[in-house]
Amino acid sequence: MLLKSILSLLLLASAVSLTVGGYLLYVNSLVPMILVDTTIVAVIILYIMAYFVAKGNIIAINVSTVLGVIAPIMSASTPKHVGVLEQIATGGLISFLGLLQLFGFYIFPIVFVILRIVFRSKLKSWS
């Protein structure tokens, strides 16, 4: 039961990081509106996945695992994302956005995937 909660909280934490980052990007007009819309869709999907993961739905856990692998790859292959990460220590808004990106696209998803792999036998017993 604890594992489901932790996995769900990791998804929620990613969603919150992306929500705050998306909001800051929007209010400061730092990205086109289509990217804000895409962020909103991603956040909604994360909230839905967190709900089903908390319920122990193995399909949601598997899909979330795939998303957890794709998120850091996608972010690392985007030059603007890499540029923001390089500016984390510079201070100000860009540093905060970099930290939100680091947590939302890397730390929380990677921890989710690691836990999913480490506890795969426990998850198999749910299906």
C-alpha positions as CSV (number, residue, x, y, z in Angstrom):
1,M,0.0,0.0,0.0
2,L,2.8,2.4,0.8
3,L,4.5,1.8,-2.6
4,K,1.3,2.9,-4.4
5,S,1.2,6.1,-2.3
6,I,4.8,6.9,-3.0
7,L,4.5,6.3,-6.7
8,S,1.3,8.4,-6.8
9,L,3.0,11.2,-4.8
10,L,5.9,11.3,-7.3
11,L,3.5,11.8,-10.1
12,L,1.7,14.5,-8.2
13,A,5.0,16.2,-7.4
14,S,6.0,16.2,-11.1
15,A,2.6,17.7,-11.9
16,V,3.0,20.4,-9.3
17,S,6.5,21.2,-10.6
18,L,5.2,21.5,-14.2
19,T,2.1,23.5,-13.1
20,V,4.2,26.1,-11.3
21,G,6.8,26.2,-14.1
22,G,4.1,26.5,-16.8
23,Y,2.4,29.2,-14.9
24,L,5.6,31.2,-14.5
25,L,6.4,30.7,-18.1
26,Y,2.9,32.0,-19.0
27,V,2.8,35.0,-16.8
28,N,6.2,36.1,-17.9
29,S,5.5,35.4,-21.6
30,L,8.6,33.3,-21.9
31,V,7.1,30.6,-24.2
32,P,4.5,30.4,-26.9
33,M,0.9,29.7,-25.8
34,I,1.0,26.3,-27.5
35,L,3.7,25.1,-25.1
36,V,1.6,26.4,-22.1
37,D,-1.4,24.4,-23.5
38,T,0.8,21.3,-23.9
39,T,2.0,21.7,-20.3
40,I,-1.6,21.9,-19.1
41,V,-2.4,18.6,-21.0
42,A,0.6,16.9,-19.5
43,V,-0.3,18.0,-16.0
44,I,-3.9,16.8,-16.4
45,I,-2.5,13.4,-17.6
46,L,-0.2,13.2,-14.6
47,Y,-3.0,13.9,-12.2
48,I,-5.2,11.2,-13.8
49,M,-2.3,8.8,-13.7
50,A,-1.6,9.6,-10.1
51,Y,-5.2,8.8,-9.2
52,F,-5.1,5.4,-10.9
53,V,-1.6,4.5,-9.6
54,A,-2.9,5.3,-6.1
55,K,-5.7,2.8,-6.8
56,G,-3.1,0.2,-7.7
57,N,-4.0,0.0,-11.4
58,I,-1.1,-1.8,-13.0
59,I,-1.7,-0.4,-16.5
60,A,-1.4,3.1,-15.1
61,I,1.8,2.1,-13.3
62,N,3.2,0.7,-16.6
63,V,2.2,3.8,-18.6
64,S,3.6,6.1,-15.9
65,T,6.9,4.1,-16.0
66,V,7.1,4.7,-19.7
67,L,6.4,8.4,-19.2
68,G,9.1,8.4,-16.5
69,V,11.6,7.1,-19.0
70,I,10.5,9.4,-21.8
71,A,10.4,12.7,-19.8
72,P,14.1,13.0,-19.1
73,I,15.0,11.9,-22.6
74,M,12.6,14.4,-24.1
75,S,13.8,17.2,-21.9
76,A,17.5,16.4,-22.5
77,S,17.0,16.5,-26.2
78,T,15.4,20.0,-26.2
79,P,18.1,22.7,-26.4
80,K,16.0,25.3,-24.5
81,H,15.5,22.8,-21.6
82,V,19.3,22.1,-21.5
83,G,20.0,25.8,-21.6
84,V,17.7,26.4,-18.6
85,L,19.4,23.6,-16.7
86,E,22.8,25.2,-17.3
87,Q,21.5,28.4,-15.7
88,I,20.3,26.9,-12.4
89,A,23.1,28.5,-10.4
90,T,22.7,32.0,-11.9
91,G,19.9,33.1,-9.6
92,G,16.5,34.7,-10.3
93,L,13.5,33.3,-12.1
94,I,15.6,31.2,-14.6
95,S,17.2,29.4,-11.7
96,F,13.8,28.6,-10.1
97,L,12.5,27.5,-13.5
98,G,15.5,25.3,-13.9
99,L,14.9,23.7,-10.5
100,L,11.3,23.1,-11.3
101,Q,12.4,21.5,-14.6
102,L,15.0,19.4,-12.8
103,F,12.5,18.0,-10.4
104,G,9.5,17.7,-12.8
105,F,11.3,16.2,-15.7
106,Y,14.2,14.3,-14.1
107,I,14.2,13.7,-10.3
108,F,10.6,12.7,-9.7
109,P,10.2,10.6,-12.9
110,I,13.6,8.8,-12.5
111,V,12.8,8.0,-8.8
112,F,9.4,6.6,-10.0
113,V,11.1,4.4,-12.6
114,I,13.7,3.2,-10.1
115,L,11.1,2.3,-7.5
116,R,9.0,0.6,-10.2
117,I,12.0,-1.6,-11.2
118,V,13.2,-2.3,-7.6
119,F,9.7,-3.3,-6.4
120,R,8.6,-5.0,-9.7
121,S,7.8,-8.3,-7.9
122,K,5.6,-6.6,-5.4
123,L,3.8,-4.8,-8.3
124,K,3.3,-8.1,-10.1
125,S,1.3,-9.5,-7.1
126,W,-1.3,-6.7,-7.6
127,S,-2.3,-7.9,-11.1
